[in-house]
Amino acid sequence: MTSTTALPKTMKSLLQASRKTTEVILVEAPIPTPTHPDDVLVRVHATAPCAGELLWAVNFPDSIPADKVMVPCQDLSGTVVTAPAASDFAPGDRVYCRIEAGRAGAARDYALARASELAKIPSSLNWIEAAATPLSALTAWQSLFVQGTLDAAGIKGDAAAREKNGKIRVLVTGAAGGVGSWVVQLAARSGAKAVVAVCGPGKEEAVRKLGATEIVDYTKTSIEEWVAADPAAREVDLVIEMVGGKTLSGCWAAVKEGGAMVTINTPPEYGKPEGMKKELSKALFFIVEPLGSNLAEIGDLIEAGYVRPTVDSVWEFADYAKAFERLESGHAKGKIIIKVSDEAAAA
């Protein structure tokens, strides 16, 4: 299906200067052309950088093809320009998605997404909020309900699911961040017995509003110390870990024997303290799948008023360097958004 709107010949785009550097530059580039049967051309209104993405080519070379055009920011909100006739999308549709990491991202006026990655934006979200949703919400959803041990049916009130979830204590690290804020909301909404939020100072009120039942301020108390004060009451059944390092090691102290740990930063075994004999029923590192079907389910929850994206800050396109600096500071409370179009500027 084609659009009747004439496209410009070139567009503004961010580009990683090389695969071996974290430098990002602003360039003029041609409009991308669909080459895959499921390609959807989207006019981008807003996008969101992801922590560590400028190091993906170095750290995960097998996941980043040599021919990738190194446009950063895989999340987008935008308007469909062209879409395959057999898809569920048409020109003018308001859409959002996470573009798979092996393809060019969305920090440009026009981007290519696959129909399988896209979902329609809930009417209650503006362009900024929509761009803040895909990666964070999908990662949280899949870590809890696909890789983790909670049952998503509990969110909509399924009695059996809520009974099961009501026996599960969940601990989430980075609880005030982009992914963590979604984990807290979804776990609480699904009926988890407890949601333990590990976060920094000044974020307690925010995570409690999202549904956290217990708070660990890691600047005051390590996870190990917190658990040791009352192991019987404080140990958890499921850990969602996204920080790595000492935090990951602390999570091994918090999780019960036979419990589950899902990580998105560092494989669990890398943080297991030497000499610890604890065995888990599940201990895995996973990379999110950019599934539009999952995003559509999350959109239904947003529309029902059950969950919301959390935005830390919004930046003009010209201030992209400052947006990345804010991201890498590690102090963001939610997602950092870069406005791409004038429509987003009006949001």
DOMARMI-188274 format. One line per field, with one value per residue (C-alpha): residue in three letters; chain; x, z, y. Coordinates in steps of 0.1 Angstrom, whole numbers, plus 5000, padded with zeros to 4 digits. Example, Ala and Ser with C-alpha at 12.3 -4.5 7.8 and 13.67 -1.06 7.14 Angstrom:
r c(ALA, SER)
c c(A, A)
xx c(5123, 5137)
zz c(5078, 5071)
yy c(4955, 4989)
***
This chain:
r c(MET, THR, SER, THR, THR, ALA, LEU, PRO, LYS, THR, MET, LYS, SER, LEU, LEU, GLN, ALA, SER, ARG, LYS, THR, THR, GLU, VAL, ILE, LEU, VAL, GLU, ALA, PRO, ILE, PRO, THR, PRO, THR, HIS, PRO, ASP, ASP, VAL, LEU, VAL, ARG, VAL, HIS, ALA, THR, ALA, PRO, CYS, ALA, GLY, GLU, LEU, LEU, TRP, ALA, VAL, ASN, PHE, PRO, ASP, SER, ILE, PRO, ALA, ASP, LYS, VAL, MET, VAL, PRO, CYS, GLN, ASP, LEU, SER, GLY, THR, VAL, VAL, THR, ALA, PRO, ALA, ALA, SER, ASP, PHE, ALA, PRO, GLY, ASP, ARG, VAL, TYR, CYS, ARG, ILE, GLU, ALA, GLY, ARG, ALA, GLY, ALA, ALA, ARG, ASP, TYR, ALA, LEU, ALA, ARG, ALA, SER, GLU, LEU, ALA, LYS, ILE, PRO, SER, SER, LEU, ASN, TRP, ILE, GLU, ALA, ALA, ALA, THR, PRO, LEU, SER, ALA, LEU, THR, ALA, TRP, GLN, SER, LEU, PHE, VAL, GLN, GLY, THR, LEU, ASP, ALA, ALA, GLY, ILE, LYS, GLY, ASP, ALA, ALA, ALA, ARG, GLU, LYS, ASN, GLY, LYS, ILE, ARG, VAL, LEU, VAL, THR, GLY, ALA, ALA, GLY, GLY, VAL, GLY, SER, TRP, VAL, VAL, GLN, LEU, ALA, ALA, ARG, SER, GLY, ALA, LYS, ALA, VAL, VAL, ALA, VAL, CYS, GLY, PRO, GLY, LYS, GLU, GLU, ALA, VAL, ARG, LYS, LEU, GLY, ALA, THR, GLU, ILE, VAL, ASP, TYR, THR, LYS, THR, SER, ILE, GLU, GLU, TRP, VAL, ALA, ALA, ASP, PRO, ALA, ALA, ARG, GLU, VAL, ASP, LEU, VAL, ILE, GLU, MET, VAL, GLY, GLY, LYS, THR, LEU, SER, GLY, CYS, TRP, ALA, ALA, VAL, LYS, GLU, GLY, GLY, ALA, MET, VAL, THR, ILE, ASN, THR, PRO, PRO, GLU, TYR, GLY, LYS, PRO, GLU, GLY, MET, LYS, LYS, GLU, LEU, SER, LYS, ALA, LEU, PHE, PHE, ILE, VAL, GLU, PRO, LEU, GLY, SER, ASN, LEU, ALA, GLU, ILE, GLY, ASP, LEU, ILE, GLU, ALA, GLY, TYR, VAL, ARG, PRO, THR, VAL, ASP, SER, VAL, TRP, GLU, PHE, ALA, ASP, TYR, ALA, LYS, ALA, PHE, GLU, ARG, LEU, GLU, SER, GLY, HIS, ALA, LYS, GLY, LYS, ILE, ILE, ILE, LYS, VAL, SER, ASP, GLU, ALA, ALA, ALA, ALA)
c c(A, A, A, A, A, A, A, A, A, A, A, A, A, A, A, A, A, A, A, A, A, A, A, A, A, A, A, A, A, A, A, A, A, A, A, A, A, A, A, A, A, A, A, A, A, A, A, A, A, A, A, A, A, A, A, A, A, A, A, A, A, A, A, A, A, A, A, A, A, A, A, A, A, A, A, A, A, A, A, A, A, A, A, A, A, A, A, A, A, A, A, A, A, A, A, A, A, A, A, A, A, A, A, A, A, A, A, A, A, A, A, A, A, A, A, A, A, A, A, A, A, A, A, A, A, A, A, A, A, A, A, A, A, A, A, A, A, A, A, A, A, A, A, A, A, A, A, A, A, A, A, A, A, A, A, A, A, A, A, A, A, A, A, A, A, A, A, A, A, A, A, A, A, A, A, A, A, A, A, A, A, A, A, A, A, A, A, A, A, A, A, A, A, A, A, A, A, A, A, A, A, A, A, A, A, A, A, A, A, A, A, A, A, A, A, A, A, A, A, A, A, A, A, A, A, A, A, A, A, A, A, A, A, A, A, A, A, A, A, A, A, A, A, A, A, A, A, A, A, A, A, A, A, A, A, A, A, A, A, A, A, A, A, A, A, A, A, A, A, A, A, A, A, A, A, A, A, A, A, A, A, A, A, A, A, A, A, A, A, A, A, A, A, A, A, A, A, A, A, A, A, A, A, A, A, A, A, A, A, A, A, A, A, A, A, A, A, A, A, A, A, A, A, A, A, A, A, A, A, A, A, A, A, A, A, A, A, A, A, A, A, A, A, A, A, A, A)
xx c(5000, 5014, 5011, 4999, 5022, 5054, 5085, 5116, 5148, 5168, 5163, 5182, 5197, 5219, 5247, 5273, 5306, 5320, 5312, 5342, 5333, 5305, 5306, 5273, 5271, 5243, 5241, 5219, 5209, 5185, 5151, 5152, 5136, 5117, 5135, 5118, 5082, 5072, 5089, 5068, 5081, 5073, 5076, 5093, 5080, 5099, 5126, 5144, 5181, 5190, 5217, 5248, 5236, 5266, 5288, 5266, 5288, 5319, 5303, 5279, 5295, 5276, 5243, 5251, 5256, 5285, 5262, 5240, 5235, 5245, 5215, 5209, 5177, 5156, 5123, 5100, 5066, 5054, 5030, 5028, 5038, 5037, 5029, 5024, 4989, 4986, 4996, 4973, 4986, 4978, 4992, 4983, 4982, 4997, 5022, 5050, 5076, 5110, 5131, 5153, 5188, 5205, 5188, 5191, 5173, 5149, 5169, 5160, 5130, 5120, 5127, 5118, 5101, 5087, 5049, 5055, 5072, 5045, 5014, 4989, 4994, 4968, 4947, 4956, 4994, 5010, 5041, 5065, 5048, 5045, 5082, 5090, 5070, 5083, 5117, 5110, 5075, 5084, 5114, 5094, 5066, 5088, 5110, 5080, 5055, 5075, 5109, 5098, 5073, 5043, 5012, 5000, 4964, 4964, 4965, 4930, 4917, 4920, 4914, 4938, 4965, 4961, 4962, 4995, 5010, 4999, 5025, 5054, 5076, 5094, 5126, 5135, 5167, 5169, 5133, 5130, 5145, 5129, 5125, 5123, 5093, 5074, 5084, 5071, 5038, 5032, 5042, 5020, 4991, 4993, 4988, 5024, 5026, 5052, 5072, 5106, 5121, 5158, 5165, 5186, 5177, 5148, 5130, 5111, 5079, 5079, 5083, 5057, 5032, 5040, 5031, 5063, 5055, 5091, 5120, 5157, 5178, 5211, 5231, 5221, 5218, 5232, 5208, 5228, 5224, 5187, 5180, 5202, 5181, 5152, 5158, 5126, 5105, 5126, 5139, 5122, 5109, 5117, 5145, 5144, 5180, 5192, 5222, 5250, 5281, 5277, 5239, 5237, 5258, 5234, 5205, 5219, 5216, 5180, 5166, 5153, 5168, 5149, 5138, 5142, 5164, 5160, 5187, 5190, 5225, 5248, 5243, 5233, 5262, 5287, 5275, 5271, 5294, 5322, 5314, 5276, 5258, 5224, 5206, 5178, 5149, 5157, 5186, 5188, 5200, 5177, 5174, 5140, 5120, 5105, 5070, 5042, 5017, 5031, 5031, 4994, 4986, 5005, 4986, 4953, 4965, 4976, 4942, 4925, 4945, 4964, 4999, 5017, 5052, 5076, 5094, 5126, 5133, 5126, 5153, 5153, 5169, 5197, 5205, 5210, 5244, 5229, 5202, 5229, 5248, 5218, 5212, 5247, 5247, 5226, 5204, 5174, 5139, 5123, 5129, 5149, 5132, 5145, 5119, 5123, 5093, 5074, 5044, 5063, 5074, 5038, 5031)
zz c(5000, 4990, 5004, 4984, 5004, 4984, 5003, 5005, 4988, 5020, 5058, 5089, 5107, 5136, 5128, 5150, 5136, 5135, 5150, 5173, 5187, 5208, 5189, 5173, 5145, 5126, 5089, 5058, 5044, 5018, 5027, 5034, 5008, 5018, 5008, 5029, 5022, 5057, 5057, 5068, 5062, 5092, 5096, 5130, 5155, 5186, 5196, 5226, 5231, 5250, 5276, 5262, 5226, 5213, 5224, 5210, 5179, 5201, 5228, 5208, 5173, 5163, 5169, 5148, 5111, 5093, 5068, 5095, 5089, 5123, 5131, 5169, 5189, 5182, 5197, 5178, 5177, 5143, 5114, 5087, 5053, 5033, 5044, 5028, 5016, 5036, 5069, 5095, 5089, 5065, 5057, 5085, 5113, 5146, 5155, 5179, 5181, 5189, 5158, 5161, 5171, 5140, 5117, 5115, 5143, 5144, 5152, 5118, 5100, 5084, 5095, 5084, 5108, 5102, 5104, 5131, 5153, 5151, 5171, 5170, 5197, 5224, 5220, 5255, 5246, 5229, 5207, 5236, 5258, 5230, 5222, 5259, 5258, 5235, 5247, 5284, 5284, 5262, 5283, 5315, 5300, 5287, 5318, 5341, 5320, 5293, 5309, 5345, 5367, 5369, 5349, 5328, 5330, 5366, 5353, 5339, 5370, 5362, 5396, 5391, 5378, 5407, 5432, 5417, 5415, 5451, 5463, 5444, 5459, 5432, 5435, 5407, 5405, 5387, 5398, 5389, 5355, 5321, 5323, 5361, 5364, 5340, 5360, 5392, 5376, 5358, 5387, 5411, 5387, 5382, 5419, 5430, 5468, 5471, 5448, 5462, 5445, 5446, 5437, 5446, 5469, 5461, 5441, 5469, 5465, 5427, 5429, 5456, 5434, 5407, 5431, 5450, 5485, 5498, 5490, 5492, 5489, 5477, 5488, 5524, 5525, 5503, 5491, 5511, 5543, 5537, 5532, 5562, 5586, 5581, 5555, 5562, 5554, 5528, 5504, 5470, 5445, 5414, 5407, 5376, 5374, 5351, 5367, 5370, 5391, 5429, 5425, 5406, 5434, 5460, 5441, 5446, 5484, 5480, 5458, 5475, 5469, 5439, 5429, 5395, 5383, 5349, 5339, 5310, 5317, 5327, 5327, 5363, 5367, 5363, 5395, 5416, 5447, 5449, 5471, 5470, 5467, 5460, 5430, 5411, 5391, 5364, 5359, 5325, 5306, 5277, 5250, 5243, 5212, 5194, 5192, 5181, 5195, 5230, 5225, 5215, 5248, 5267, 5248, 5260, 5296, 5289, 5274, 5305, 5327, 5344, 5335, 5321, 5306, 5327, 5310, 5325, 5301, 5265, 5242, 5210, 5181, 5180, 5216, 5210, 5226, 5259, 5257, 5255, 5283, 5305, 5296, 5304, 5337, 5351, 5371, 5348, 5363, 5333, 5296, 5278, 5246, 5216, 5196, 5158, 5142, 5148, 5158, 5187, 5197, 5201, 5223)
yy c(5000, 5034, 5068, 5098, 5121, 5131, 5122, 5145, 5133, 5134, 5135, 5143, 5113, 5105, 5080, 5063, 5075, 5039, 5005, 5010, 5044, 5058, 5091, 5101, 5126, 5144, 5137, 5142, 5108, 5094, 5082, 5044, 5021, 4990, 4958, 4932, 4920, 4931, 4965, 4994, 5029, 5051, 5089, 5091, 5116, 5106, 5080, 5068, 5058, 5026, 5024, 5007, 5006, 5025, 4996, 4968, 4963, 4959, 4938, 4917, 4916, 4885, 4903, 4934, 4926, 4941, 4958, 4975, 5012, 5025, 5046, 5045, 5044, 5013, 5026, 5048, 5064, 5076, 5076, 5049, 5062, 5029, 4993, 4959, 4954, 4921, 4938, 4953, 4988, 5016, 5050, 5075, 5049, 5060, 5033, 5024, 4997, 4984, 4978, 4947, 4956, 4942, 4968, 5006, 5025, 5054, 5085, 5099, 5114, 5081, 5045, 5010, 4987, 4953, 4947, 4920, 4946, 4973, 4980, 5008, 5035, 5036, 5068, 5080, 5083, 5112, 5108, 5112, 5087, 5062, 5064, 5057, 5025, 4997, 4985, 4991, 4976, 4946, 4938, 4939, 4919, 4892, 4890, 4885, 4865, 4848, 4841, 4846, 4828, 4852, 4846, 4876, 4865, 4878, 4914, 4910, 4893, 4856, 4839, 4810, 4832, 4857, 4828, 4816, 4851, 4858, 4833, 4850, 4876, 4896, 4917, 4942, 4961, 4995, 4998, 5035, 5032, 5027, 4989, 4987, 5010, 4987, 4956, 4972, 4981, 4948, 4927, 4946, 4946, 4909, 4902, 4893, 4887, 4915, 4938, 4947, 4977, 4983, 5019, 5050, 5079, 5102, 5076, 5058, 5077, 5072, 5035, 5031, 5049, 5023, 4995, 4986, 4972, 4972, 4995, 4989, 5021, 5006, 5036, 5029, 4992, 4965, 4938, 4912, 4933, 4939, 4901, 4891, 4912, 4888, 4860, 4841, 4871, 4889, 4862, 4863, 4838, 4858, 4883, 4906, 4920, 4947, 4963, 4937, 4939, 4940, 4943, 4910, 4893, 4907, 4892, 4857, 4864, 4875, 4847, 4816, 4782, 4769, 4804, 4821, 4848, 4866, 4891, 4916, 4930, 4902, 4864, 4853, 4829, 4857, 4873, 4841, 4845, 4821, 4792, 4797, 4764, 4778, 4762, 4779, 4765, 4790, 4814, 4830, 4861, 4871, 4897, 4911, 4901, 4931, 4916, 4938, 4912, 4917, 4955, 4953, 4935, 4962, 4988, 4974, 4977, 5013, 5021, 5005, 5028, 5000, 5010, 5040, 5048, 5069, 5097, 5111, 5139, 5151, 5166, 5184, 5166, 5190, 5182, 5145, 5145, 5158, 5131, 5104, 5120, 5119, 5083, 5072, 5091, 5062, 5086, 5087, 5082, 5066, 5069, 5097, 5109, 5127, 5146, 5141, 5158, 5191, 5170, 5156, 5191, 5200, 5170)
***
